[in-house]
């Protein structure tokens, strides 16, 4: 389960965001990856969303390799 945390998100109060909204979840996961807040992410959600994320291609490849190694 994705954990809500304020780390790396300064302009939005994460207590009020709706992570069941796919667009919000995508934004949240991308932001957490960009700032390196890996503790907020869970593997099943990351694996399900990885192909849809707009993140650095090298980071995406690293994450894909990591998920396949498990």
C-alpha positions as CSV (number, residue, x, y, z in Angstrom):
1,X,0.0,0.0,0.0
2,X,1.3,3.5,-0.9
3,X,2.1,5.5,2.2
4,X,1.2,9.2,2.2
5,X,4.1,11.3,3.2
6,X,4.8,15.0,2.8
7,X,8.5,14.4,2.0
8,X,9.3,16.0,-1.3
9,X,5.8,17.5,-1.8
10,X,5.7,21.1,-0.7
11,X,2.7,22.6,-2.6
12,X,0.0,20.0,-1.7
13,X,-1.3,18.7,1.6
14,X,-1.1,15.0,1.0
15,X,-3.6,14.3,3.8
16,X,-6.3,15.5,1.5
17,X,-5.2,13.8,-1.8
18,X,-7.2,10.9,-3.2
19,X,-4.8,8.1,-4.2
20,X,-7.7,6.1,-5.6
21,X,-7.8,8.6,-8.5
22,X,-5.4,7.2,-11.2
23,X,-4.1,10.6,-12.2
24,X,-3.4,11.6,-8.7
25,X,-1.7,8.3,-7.9
26,X,0.5,8.6,-11.0
27,X,1.5,12.2,-10.0
28,X,2.2,11.0,-6.5
29,X,4.3,8.0,-7.5
30,X,6.3,10.1,-10.1
31,X,7.0,12.7,-7.5
32,X,8.1,10.2,-4.9
33,X,10.5,8.6,-7.4
34,X,11.9,12.0,-8.4
35,X,12.7,13.0,-4.8
36,X,13.9,9.6,-3.8
37,X,11.2,8.8,-1.2
38,X,11.3,5.1,-1.8
39,X,9.7,4.2,1.6
40,X,6.4,5.7,0.4
41,X,6.2,3.3,-2.5
42,X,5.0,-0.3,-2.5
43,X,6.2,-2.9,-5.0
44,X,2.8,-4.0,-6.4
45,X,1.7,-0.5,-7.2
46,X,5.1,0.4,-8.7
47,X,5.1,-2.7,-10.9
48,X,1.6,-2.0,-12.1
49,X,2.3,1.6,-12.9
50,X,5.8,1.6,-14.1
51,X,5.0,1.5,-17.8
52,X,2.7,4.6,-17.4
53,X,5.1,6.8,-15.5
54,X,6.7,9.8,-17.0
55,X,10.1,9.5,-15.4
56,X,13.7,9.4,-16.5
57,X,14.3,6.4,-18.9
58,X,17.3,5.3,-17.0
59,X,15.5,5.4,-13.7
60,X,12.6,3.5,-15.2
61,X,15.0,0.8,-16.6
62,X,16.6,0.5,-13.1
63,X,13.2,0.1,-11.5
64,X,12.2,-2.5,-14.1
65,X,15.4,-4.5,-13.5
66,X,14.9,-4.2,-9.7
67,X,11.3,-5.5,-9.9
68,X,12.2,-8.4,-12.2
69,X,15.0,-9.4,-9.9
70,X,12.5,-10.1,-7.0
